[in-house]
Amino acid sequence: MAAPLLSLKDVSLGFGGHPLFDRADLAVGRGERIALVGRNGSGKSTLLKLLAGQIEPDSGERLIQQGVRVAYLPQEPDLSEYDTVLDYAAAGLPEGEADADHMAEALLHSLSLDGARSTAVLSGGETRRAALARALAGIPDILLLDEPTNHLDLPAIEWLEERLAGGRFGLVVISHDRAFLGRVTNCTLWLDRGRLLRSDKGFSHFETWSEEILQREAVEAAKLNKLIAQETVWSRQGITARRKRNQGRLRRLHELRAKRAGQAARTGSVRMEAAEAGITGKLVVEAADIAKAYDGKPVIKGFSARILRGDRVGIIGPNGAGKTTLLRMLIGEMPPDSGKLRLGTNIAMVYLDQTREALAPGETPWSLLCPGGGDQVMVGDWPRHVVAYLRDFLFADSQARSPVESLSGGERNRLLLARALARPSNLLVLDEPTNDLDMDTLDLLQELLADYEGTILLVSHDRDFLDRVVTSTIAVEGDGSATEYPGGYSDYLRQRPDSGGAGIESRPEKSIRRAKPKPSGERRKLSYNQQRALQRLPGEIDALEKRIAALEARLADPALYARDPAVFDDTAAALTRAREDKAAAEEAWLELEMLRETFESG
């Protein structure tokens, strides 16, 4: 095996007496594509800064081969020292190389950025693209990326995926975007409770691998009859429970999508009359041929939709296409230039916008959730103790009275999300809610949205999150057109017309891939064996759930191990097998059910 290009050896680091990691080892070789995952606040960004040489460890050492180039993309790039975008993008290039600026110029062009623009007027997405151009321009041997997809639109994310897949550099990337990590990584590092664990598989295998580790630790802890710290218990049990519930929630989501598809099939000129006649109380938004233009240029033209109580609608499109304009019209913040818009009665809206509000210095999670004092936060109509509510959002008890300055960027966003979701509402409007959130928080948010009884309007570039949450998707194409499709992002890709027009993925660059239409001769129904399996699997899953419950009840006996260690070991092994069998059966059922839906809707 070739020597690593960059490595950390026996590295330890902590802040304020709190150790982030202890004697950690990490090596990055050429061609390795490493996903660095872990909870918000676990130290992922700090570890990336150690690799980049931006900070020094308390102990241990950073080793780098002579001549190796390292490029680092921070989570919050700072362009304030540079006048133009090109000045910033070219500043990271090696000195003395002939025509060094041409690579930066070419990358900025590929990312649709004008190098002559002032850095002072860039949006969040433009700042991120400029930082990517800077990181890639020097042809690095090692590329370190901290949340590279934040604020990027879908075409830019797909461009970045292709760029990373074609490079010869080593890569370490932190991201909350599951679809992105699944496409660009072939190895996973899990920073968990100060430990750095490695799997030589891509991120798509992470949940299964991490679940096996947690189950093995639980069995070992029970054998040794040791108490696990309370915060670890509730956090890990919550994660495991959410993953188990995800399969059932996906089945529920498929049912809602089927219902939504039936509603979409009935659209037509009689929608407003039907809405007026019989669905008072169910109607949330009724839009008929609404349009908006700026300086004579149409942003949205002729859009119609009927959104009912309980719908979960995703809005997608390139940056600048008009997503926010459409959203603001749909919630009544902006009047359309033409067409008709009608909002339902008794709407109580909570809006979490993309900019996020700043948290005042000295504020604490406790004071933010209980501004009037006391220890109770009203979640809807129900009082909750503030510490218990913060646990729901994966905060440790000790963080309740910590100043917000001590929280990571992801933890701050999680805190704002906790406050927004505590407010009474029946219409939840979320603009890019997944930015800076870790995987566990995304699972939590997915669970909260699945249980939400009201209506959801969601703007997002996170393809996996859209697939897990929404019942329909509005694609804003950038030429004024907007179309609603039943289902999530993957359903949109399958249903959209392959006309070669200005669709959501179209770009000037030839390197951007377009979804391929399915062959016309493809089989359009399940085979006999697949149909039999689809009928049989629900019964098998129910039986496995009963067996798992019985085995868990047996292991709950605290005296079992002392009384009969062999029976304890056999029961634990049987429980592991039953859980694996149930997960495999659920996965098989979901694949067959999605295949059946594809055939029936195709």
N, C-alpha and C positions, 0 to 999 in steps of 0.2 A: 504493500500500500504506500502511495506517495505521501511525503510529509505534508501536513496541513500548511496552507498559506498563512493562516492567522489562527491563533489559539489563546485561550486563557487557561492558566494552570493554578490550581489551589487558590482560587480567588475568593476573598471574603470582603463584604462591604455592608455597612449599616449606617443609619442616620438616627441621631438622638437616642442611641442605646438600643434601637430596634434593628436587628440584623435582617437584611434582605435576602442574602444567600451566604452560605458558609462552605468554603473549600470547594467551590464549583469548578468544573472542568468543561471546556468547550473548544471544539476544533472545527474549522471550516476549510474544506478543500475545494479545488477547482471543480465546477460542475455540480457541487452540492447545492440543493435548494431547500433551505431550512425554514420551516414555520416555527416561530417562537410564540408560544401561547401561554396564557395564565390569567389569573384574575386581575382586574384593575387594582393597582397599588401593590402588586406582587413584586415589581422591580424589573419588568420587561424593558422599558425604555432606558432604565439605568444600566442594565446589562448591555444593551446596544451601544450606549455611550462609552462603556468600558471597552468594547470591541473597537469602536471608532477612535479610541485614544483621547476622548474628550475629557474624561475624568480618570483619576487614579484609584485603584482598590486600596482597602485598608491593609490587605496582605495578599500575597500571590503575585503573579506576573503575567504580563501580556507579551506574547511572542509573535513576531511577524517576519516572514522571509524577506531578505534584502530585495529591494526593487518592487515589491508588491504595492499596487495602488489600491487604496481603500476610499470608496465614496459613501457618504452618509447623508441620508435624508431625514432630518428631524421631524417630529410630529407637528411642530409649529415653526415653519421656516421664517427667518427674519431677513427681509430684503431692504430694510431701512437705510443701510449704508451705501446703497447703490442707486444711481440715478435712473438707469434704464434696465429693462428686462435682460437685454443682451449683456450688459455689464455684469449683472448678477450671474447669469448662466455661464459666462466665460471665465468667471473668477476662479472656478475650481479646476481649470485646465493646467496641466504641467507647464512650467515656464520654459521658454526656449524652443518649443516645438513649432515648426513652420506651419503657417496657416491654421493655428490651433483653433481660431474662432469659428472656422467653417462648420465643425461638428456641432457646436452649440447652435449656430444659425439654422442648420438643417433640422435639428431636433425641435427647435422652437417652431419652425414651419410645420413640421409633422403634427405638432400639438396645437396648431392654429393660433399661435401667439406671435404678435408683432414685437420684434426685438427692440424697436425704437420707443415702445410705450414706457411711460413713467411707472416706476414700481409703486408709487404712492396711490395709484387709482385702480389697482388690481383687486378683483373679487377673490374669495377664498379658493374657488376652483382654478382661477388663473395663477394664483400664487403657488398652488400645489403643482401645476403643470410646469411652471418656471423652475421650481425646485427639482422636479424629475429631469428636466433637460440638463440642469447643472450636474446632477448625479451621474447621468449616463454619458455626458459629453466627453469625459476624460478616458473612456474605454477602461473602466476599472477592472481589477482582478477580483476584488471583493466589493459587493454592493450591499449596504445596510439600509433597510427601508423601514421607517416607523409610520405605520398607518398611511401607506401611499395612496389608497383609494378614497380617503376622506375628501369630500367636496368635488370629486371627479364625476363626470357623467358616464353613462354606459359606453358610448363610443371610445372615450379616453381610457376607461378601464380595460376594454377589450384590446385596444392598441397596446397598452402596457403589458397585458398578458402575453401577446405575441412577441413583444420585444424581450421580455424576460425568458420566454421559452427558447428563443434563438440565440441567447448569449452564452459565452463560455466562462463567465465569471462564477465565483461562488456567491451565494445569496443567503442572507438572513433577513426575514421579513416579519414584522408584527402587523397583523390585520384582523379586523372583526369580520371581514367578508369571507364567508365560508366558500362560496363559489370560486372566488379569486384564489384562495389558498389551495383549494382542491385542484386547480388547474396548473399552478406554478411550482408546487413543492413536491419533493420526494423524500423528505425527512422531517420529523417533528421533535422539537425540544419543548418540554412542559416544565415551566417554572412554578412549582407547587410547594408552598410552605417552606421556602428557603432551599428546596432541593431542585436540581436540574436533571430531569429524566429525559432519556432519548429513545425514540423509536425510529428505525430505519425504514419507515414507510411514510407515504405522503399524508397530508392532513385528512384525507377522506377516511382514514382508518383511526383517527384520533379518539372518537367517542368510544368505540369498542375497546381500544387499548387502555384508555384512562379508566373506563369502568372496570376492567379486569384488575387493574392495580388497586382501585378503591375497594373492591370486593375482597381481594387477597389481604389487604391491610386490615379489613374488618374482621376477617376470620382469625388472623394472627393476633389481633388485639384481644379477641374473645378467648383464645387459647391461653394467653398469658394473664387473663383476668385483670387487665389494666384499664383504667379509666382514660378515655380520650377527652381532650379539652372540650369544654361545652361548645365553644364557637366552631370548632372543627366538626363536631357532631351535627349541629343544625345546618351548617353550610353544606357539608357533603351529602347528608341525607336529602336536603332540598334539591341538590343537583341531580342525584340519582332518581328521586321521585319525579322530577320534571321530565327526565329522559324517558322514564317508563310511561308517563302520561302522554308523551308526544305522539305515540302511535295512535292512541285513541283520539287525540285531538286532530291528527291528520285525517282520520276517517270522518270525523265531524266536518272538517273543512271540505272534504270531497262532497259530502252531502249538501253543504251550503252552496258549493259551486254548481252542483247539478241544478239546484233550485234557481240560482241566479241565471244559469244558462237558459232555463225555461222562461224566465222573465224577459231576458234579452230577445228571445225568439219571438216574443209577442209585441215588440216595439213597432210603432207605426204612427200614423196621424191621429189615431183616436186616444192616445195616451192621456192627454190633458183632460179630456171629457171623462175618461174612466177614473182618473185621479180625483176629479171634483165630485164624482158621483158616489164613490163608495169606500175610499181608503183614508178618510180623515183620521188623523192620529198615527197612521203608518207612514205617510209621506214625509220625507225630510227635505228633498230638493227636487224640483221639477224645472228642467231647463229645456227650452224650445227654440232652436235656431239662434242661440246667443252668439254674439260676435264682439270682438274688440280689436281696435287698430291703434297704432301709435305713429304719428307723422305720416299717415296715409298707408302705412304698411300693416297688413292684417296679421295679427298675432293669433287670434282664435276666430274662426269663421264657421258659422252654421252648425254649432255643436248642440246636440240634444241628448238628454239623459234623464232618467227617472231613478232616483236613489231613495230606497225605502229603509225604514227602521231595521237595524240589524245588518245592513249591508256593510261590507268592508272593501272599500274601493281604493286601489293603488293608482297613483299617477306617475307616469314615467316619461322620459324624453331627454334630449340633450340639454345642456346648460344654455339658457337663453331662448329656448323653444317656446316658452310661455306657460310652463307648469304653474308657477306662482300666480300668474295672471288668471288662469283658469280656476285655480283653487280659491282665490279671493272673490271671484265672481260667484262661485258655487256657494260660498258661505255668506254672501251678501255684503262683503266689505267693499266691493267695487261694482258699480252698475255696468251692465253691458251696453255697448253702443246701439245694439239692435237685438231683437228677439225678446222672449219673455222668460222671466225667472220667478219662481214661486217657492218660498220656504214654508216648511210645515209649522205647525203651532207648537208653543211651549218648548222651544229649542233652548237647551242650556249647553253652551259650547265651551270647551277648553281647548286652547290653541297653543301648541308648543312649536315655536317657529325655529327656523334654521339658525338664526343668529345667536340664540340663547341669551338670557340676560346675565349681566355680571353679578357675582355674589359679593356683597359688601365685606370689606376686611373686618375681621373680628367676629363675623357671623359664625354660628355653629349649626350643624344639622338640627340640633334640638331647637334652637331659637328660630330657625327658618320654618320649621314645621309647626311650632307653637309660638307664634309671634306675640300672642296675648299672655304668655306665661303658662304655668301648669305643666302637666306631663301627658296630656291627652291630645291626640290629633284626630280630627273628624275625617273619617274616610267614608265619603258619601254621607249617610245618616248614622253611621256607627262610630262610637269613640274607640280609639286604639291607643294603647300606651306607646309613646313615641319610640322607645327602644325596640319594642316588639315590631313596630311598623318598619323601622330602619333595618331590622333583621331580614324582613321580607325582601329588601333591596340589597341584601348581601353585605350590609355594614356590620362590623364588629361592635359590640357594646361599648368598647372604649372610644369609638369614634364619635359617639353621639354628642359629646361636648368638646370635641377637637375643633380648632379653628379651620374654616374652609380652606385657608391657605395651605394646610398640610395635606389636603386631598389631591389625588391625581386628577388629570383632566377628565378621565373617564368616570371617576367617582363624583366629580362635580356635576357632570351631566346626569348621572344616575340619581343624584340628590334632587336636581330640578325635575326630573321625571317623576320621582316619588311625590313631590309636592303637587305637580300638575294632576297626577292620577288620583290624588286625595280629594280634589275639588269635585263637587257634584256636577255631573254632566250627562247628557245623552247623545252628544255629538263630540267626538274626539278627533281633533285635527293635528296631525303630526307631520312636520316638515323635516325630513332627514333625521329621524330619531335615533338611528343606529350609529351615528358618528361617535367615535371614541369609546364605544361600549365593548366590553369583553364578551366572550362566548356565553359565559354563565348568565350575564345580564341580558343578553339577547334571548336566551332560553326563557328567562323570567318574563321579559317583555312580551314574548310570544304567548306565554301562558296567560298573562294578564289580559292581553287583547282577545285571546280565545274565550275568556270568561266574561268579557265586557258585553253588557246587554244592549248598549246603544249602537250608534252608527260610527264608522271610522272612515276618515279620509286620510290617506297616507301618501306622502311624496317620498320616494326613496330610489336610490340607485343600487340597493343591495338585492341582488337577484334571488338569492336563497331565502332571505327574509320575506320578500314578496311572495314567493312560492309557498311559504309556510303560513302566511297570514291572510292574504286578500282573497275575496270571492270574485272580484272582477278587476280589470286593469284598463285604465284610460291611457292610450299612447298619444302623446302630443308630439307631432312629427317635425315641427319647426318651419313648416310652410303654411301655417294657419289651420291645418287640418288636425282633428283629434277624433279618435275612434275608441269606443269601449269594447273590450273583449271579455267574455266569461273566463274566469280562472286567473292564475298568477302569471309570472313572467314567462315561464316555459310554455304555458298555454298560448300566450301572446305570440311567441316565436312560431309556434305551430300553425296558428290561425291567420296570421297577417298575410295579405296578398304579396306575392313575390313579383312586384311590378318593376323593380329596379328604380323606383322613384326616390324621393327624399325621405326615406324611412328613418327610423330611430337609429339604426346602426350605420347609415351611409356616411362616408367620410371622403374627402378628396384623395386620401392615400389609398393605393391599391391593396395595401397589406391587410386592411380590415376585412374580416371574413363575414360572409352573409350566410344566414341559415339556408341549408339546402332543402328543396322540396322533396317530399317523400316520393319514391317511385310509384307510378300509377298502378303497377301490377302487384303491389304489396298485398299480402293476405289481410283481409279486413274483418276477421273475427277470431275469437279464441279457438284453439284446438279442443278436441273432446277432452283430453287429459287436463288441459288448463281449466276448462269449465268445471270438471269434477273437483279439481284442487280448490278452486274458488268457493265451491259449496262446502267442502270438507274442512278447510282451514279454520273458520270461525269456531267450530266445535272443538277442534284441537287446542286452540288458544284458550278457550274457556276452561278446558280440562287442565291445561298447564297452569293457569292462574290459580285454580283450586289447589293443585299440588304444591305450588310455590307458597301459598298461604299456610298450608299445613306444615311444610318444612320450616318456614320462618317461625311458626308458633312453637315448634319443637326446640329450635335453637334459642328461643327467648327464655328457656328455662336456665337460670343462672347457675344451677347446680349440675347441669348435664355433663359438662366437661370433667368436673371433679369426680362425678359418679361413674362415667363410662367414656373415657377419651376416644375409644374406637368408634362408638356410636356417634359421638359428636363429629369426628372426622368424616365418617360416611355420610352423615346428614348434610354437612357443609358441602361436600363434593356433589351430592345429589341436588342440592339447591343451586349450585353453580351450573350444573348440566341443565336443570329445568329452566333456569333463566336464559341460558343460551338457546335452548330449543324454542322457547317462547319468542325470543327476539328474532330468530330465523323464520319462524312461522309468520310473525307479524310482517316481516320484511317481504316474504313471499306473497302474502295476501295483498299488501299494498302495491307491489309490482303488477300483480295480475289485475287488481281493480283499476289501476291507472291505465293499463293496457286496454282493458275493456272499455273504459271511458273514451280513450283515444279512438278506438275502432268505431264506437257508436256515434261520436261527434264528427268523425272524419268523413 
